[in-house]
Each structure stands twice: as C-alpha cells, then as structure tokens.
Amino acid sequence: MLIVMQPQADEEKIQKVIDFIKQKGFDAHVSRGADHTVIGAVGRKVIDKRDIELLDGVKEVIRITSPYKLVSRVFKPQDTIIEVKGVKFGGGYIGMIAGPCTVETYDQMDITAEKLSKCGVKVLRGGAFKPRTSPYAFQGLGEEGLKILREVADKYDMAVTSEVMEVNQIPLFLKYVDILQVGARNMQNFNLLKSLGEIRKPVLLKRGLSATIEEWLMSAEYIMAGGNREVILCERGIRTFEHITRNTLDISAIPVVQKISHLPIVVDPSHATGLRDKVAPMSKAAVAAGADGLIIEVHHSPETALCDGAQSLYPEEFAELFEDLKTLARVVKKSF
C-alpha cells in the first residue's frame, strides 16, 4: 500500500509512520516529492488501513493491486532520472551507451573508445563475461576484460557498463564498472537481482527473451525492494515466430512502460535486430517513441569481431547516426 503524507508533515511524523508499519511487519520505502512524501509499505501482512489513516500527518492510504509497487508511478509520479558521468537517462533526457559486444584486446577497445569519445559518447559498453548459447563460443576475457574496459574508459573520461552473470561476481564488478548490466537470460535470476538490490550503483535490466512487461517490471521490483532505486530498464527485443531478424523489437513497450513506471527505459537495437543495416532505423524509431536511452554496438572492425560483428556499426556509421538522433530528439522535445 501507499501512504501519502500531508504536505506539512514534518520528519518526526513521517518517522512515526515508518516505525509503525515496520512494527506491523512491512518494509518501508520513502519517496520524497516537491509537495508531499509517499511511503510505500511492502509486505504480505494483513493490516486495517484505517489504523494508518488515523496516524498524525497521514493524508490518505492507497491499496495497490498491481504486483509491482516501487516501480509504479503510483508510488512515484515523477520520472526517475539516473545520471552517470554527466549522462542522464529519463525525464526528457536520452542517454547514449556504445561500444563493442565483447572486450577482445586493449587495442580494440582503445581504437573504438577514441572514436566514440570524439562523437561525444560518455558511457562505454563491453562484455567481459559472455553468456553464449554454444559452449564452444568465445566466453570473454573475464577480469582481464574488466581491467581493459576501466583503463580505456578512464583514458577517455568515460563510464563503463558490462554484464554481470553471477552473485559472486558483484564485488569484482564494483571495482571496475559504473553500471552493472543484467542480461536477458538472467532477468529472472532472483538471487542475482536481490544482491544487486543491496548495492548503490545503477543496474541496467534487460528484458527476458520471452518475458511479459509485467514479469520484467517485477524483476525490477526485486532490485528496488532491496534498496537500490537506480534501475534502468532495457528493451532488447523478444522472441517471436519471426526468424529474419534476431529478435522482434517491441517498440510499443516504450510508451506502455512509461505510463505505468517512473523508471527510464532504453533500447538495444543491436541485439533486437542482429543486423547492422537495421540498427539505424530502429534507433530512430526508439527515439521517436520516447526512449530514454540507447545502447548500440560499435566495433572499429566488425568483420574481425569475435562476437556479433554482423550487428555492430562501424564508427563512421555510428557518428552519422548519432547526429541524426540528436536532430530527431529535438522533434520529440528531448535531448542527449
């Protein structure tokens, strides 16, 4: 349930409400707005809401029927804006993340990052641990890949995002990574999500291959219920009966999610289509639909890439696309 405090309620009254609902077996999550404070009471206990309504400073108590509470706009009406290295996601801002699918060598990352930096990109992506369908495919460089990512990013004053696969990898990622990414295959790895709820760094949560929007938001709820409010949703295409593209990009998920959730939503057109020539039109479609960010694969030499070269843009292609996207963003009253 949501407890809306009166605008004039002071900290003492707010704390008394928090203490009361905790005593009743609920977790308390506080959202402070410009006009009033909202307290989210999350739990499976039964309580008469009149007992809360009678507490000093309480304006109203609203029962929430949806299974997700903290990600809902009922809990927080205004957009959540997540900022990393000066790059903002949400609230009228579009964040750009770019880089190769996989960290291969220092030179590969250095060349690509230099070209991206000249375009104005401030968040560098790259996989160090790769979940691959085939056990014989390249699995990544591990910690060495994270070290390369961090060193190159620091050289060009960039932030880093990379995919974490297991709970025991989190301490390692906290040393090197600014945004921890949860891949589609791990969207419902609940132990991992719970652990990510305990950290205080942004989490980029990709939608599962066959996940509904509600399932996706419930995964975000796991992270937020743990106390981490910096969650960025990522639509990366879902599995359908279509086989010409790698996945089917669900553009409609952008406005749907934005209506029911305050969390920023970014789009991954590279994994969604799996085809280089489809990345640009899908990126433009995502911006036109209101996306809060993009994560695009770029490789200085896609034809020699160890992973997903066919869906990676050449730096020159990316530079041209990025300029087009900036122009399009102004049309939808947003900015990079």
Phi, psi and omega in degrees: 000161179247132179249112180266119180275154176293148182305327184271003181295126181272179185297327180295317179293319179298316181295325179295322177293316179300313180298322181295312183289330175292322177298330180275001175098015179256154169273141182250129177234120188258132174237118183258117178258179181293326185258326183204167178255137177244132177248121176269123177258110185248127179168177183251009181285161176256129181216143176282117185296342178295330178296329179277321181299334181278351180289144183297129177095353181276130178270309178201160178238127184242124175279136181257127181269336180289149183289338178260135185248303188289333180275353186281150175288343175294320178288318180222099184295324183278154179298141169277130177248123180250126184244130178224120179055037180083354179268128182251139175242121178101163176064037180093358179251147177242118179268143179246128174239133181210158179151176182287160177299317187228141172283119182254307180215166176297315182299319179301314181290322182295314180296313182294315182296322179299315181292321179293320180299321179295335177279348181101008179286133182243356178234118184259132177254158177174135182270129175256327174241120188245117173281110184246144179298320179266134178290349182264354180282162180298126187260000179101168183268355180070220183300326178300323177295321177295321178298317179297314178305311183295317181295315180292317180299317179296324180300324183251016177057052181239157171271169185232138168231139180206159187273125174263138187248334185223156180302317185289353177273345187303312179303323178295316181294325180297337179285330190241335195248142179266326177234119179271126184259134174254119183286167183303322182290342182252010183303329179247030170275086192293329176296320178294316181297318178300317181293324178291338175290343182269350181267172180234050172230152180299147177238127175264110187257110179279147178287139180294160184304322182231026186277141171284166178297320180297318178298320179298313180293327177294326175294320176297325179299322178303315182293314183291326179296335178280350178115350180271112183267356184264080180244129176247122178278147180226114173277119184234020180091146180240163182277125175231191179280354179287137182238356180289319173261161183298315176220182176247114182288122181268084180298326182296340180296334183296300179293330179296310180296319183294336178284325187256347182228148178271354183286144176291148179234125177250165184236138176250091182286342181290308179287332182295321184256324181074009184227126185305318185285352178263349184294314182298308181297324179288329175295316179294321178296321180295316178296317179298329180277355175104016181303148180266004179174168177223147172233111191239136179277128180225133181224137183293340179212076185304329183293343178251005183297142178282343183210129171057038177297329183293340181251006181264135178279149166289150180306324180293322177294319180296317181300318179293318179296317183300321178293320178296321181293324178297321178293317180294324181300322180295329179294322181265015176060042174232173180212150175274000000 
